[in-house]
Amino acid sequence: MNDSNVRVTDRLERLTVETSEGAQGLMSRSETSVDELGRELGAVLRANDLTLDPKDVDVERRDDETMVINMGPAHPSTHGVLRLMLELDGEFVLRSKPIIGYLHTGMEKTAEVLTYAQGGTNVTRMDYLSPIANELGYSMAIEKLLGLDVPPRATWIRMMMAELNRVASHLVWLATNGMDLGATSMMIYGFRERELILAFFEKTAGLRMNLNYVRPGGVAADLPDGWEDDVTVICDTVHERTFEYDELLTGQPIFRNRMVGVAPITAEEALALGVTGPILRSTGVPWDLRRATPYLFYDRVDFDVIVGTYGDNFDRYSIRLNEIRESIRIVRQCVTNMPRGDYRSQDPKVTPPPRARIDESMEALIHHFKLFTEGFHVPAGEVYSAVESPRGELGCYLVSDGGATPYRLHVRAPSFVNLQAVPLLMRGGSFSDAITVISSVDPIMGEVDR
């Protein structure tokens, strides 16, 4: 072998080492202990009455009898930059492991150099399909530390926008889940209805996504003229179309074969893994923060918490479809109960003066300048605030040292936690089921790799 071949070989070996995920990756069976093998199989969940049974772990199977393949991180059906390592026996999945970290956005660290007023533009990009939930959890945490009261109108606006955003997020899920299973019509219909909501967001906040609309003390702007008619059209149209989706998908034989009884999870397993949202509710556990620990005005509106029975893909589909109808029910009540008044707090510590005052008063100009350059100071302390996002419990842990920027921000992202269930859901299924499993988890990698 000549020198050039040696250099090429050395380079390839270095690349192999550098691109390996190490312990995060799916190791060969010969390098994996029985306990770790059981954990990858989903047998060990650290819960009562759930322990590793050695009989459940196939330790006799050799590496040369199976095949390890990569799915992603650029595969469209992984719903983002997610890499899956799968060990296959023929077309059946023996083990799987989700590999994350390819986005490495560092949003939580970035928050430490942004003022509290600027932070909304940062957190809204985590779950980019549900930006209102991100902004809401962040703003509520700041308001708790400030002891700030939000006007009633602002609270009703927040709740209405959050539920419209939930509908838009679930419509994207129905669209992409249908596409993953070959129902291309559902992709077209889901995005068609979502467009109505995004157009209303643009009319209200000036942006379709990453709105930075919910801010500490209230919302960025009042609802536009004619908003009642716009929201009513959205509710009437989407509610009627949900029955068309039902007819298109629910009874379709191919769809049912891919969903019913596929990737089941029990309530005990879901609780042990800490998953929330539709995955947990699909097992029959009625855990929804809007009902369990009400925030905003959710204790003043009527809605049902949708739960499943078997914890399979079909239950997770049914829950999201019916949650669209329940969210529309909440939005209609928001329209009916919307009061007059301020859309944001009038506390001068956090709220800039009216634009017209800046041209009339030097004090107003100075106040406006200081708020948008230095920001407002938040009393020292720590707080945790959680909201029910379309994917589950979205929590914001905030630490303040009394300055104008957070000392520490950590987000409890439901997509990150829910991905733990993937190896358990995929175990024993076919490779084609892996597509439906990822879709049913509904991960948003922007909040996983935040």
Secondary structure, DSSP 8 states (H G I E B T S, - for coil): --HHHHHHHHHHHHHHHHH--GGGS---GGGS-HHHHHHHHT----BTTB---GGGS--S--GGGSEEEEE-SS-GGGSSS-EEEEEEETTEEEEEEEE--SS---HHHHGGGS-TTTTHHHHTTTSTT-HHHHHHHHHHHHHHHHT----HHHHHHHHHHHHHHHHHHHHHHHHHHHHHTT-HHHHHHHHHHHHHHHHHHHHHHS-SSS---EETTEESS---TTHHHHHHHHHHHHHHHHHHHIIIIIT-HHHHHHHTTSS---HHHHHHHT--THHHHTTT----HHHHS--TTGGGS-------SS-SHHHHHHHHHHHHHHHHHHHHHHHHH---S-SB---TTTS---HHHHTT-HHHHHHHHHHHHT-----SEEEEEEEEETTEEEEEEEEE-SSSS-SEEEEE-HHHHHGGGHHHHHTT-BHHHHHHHHHHH---HHHHT-
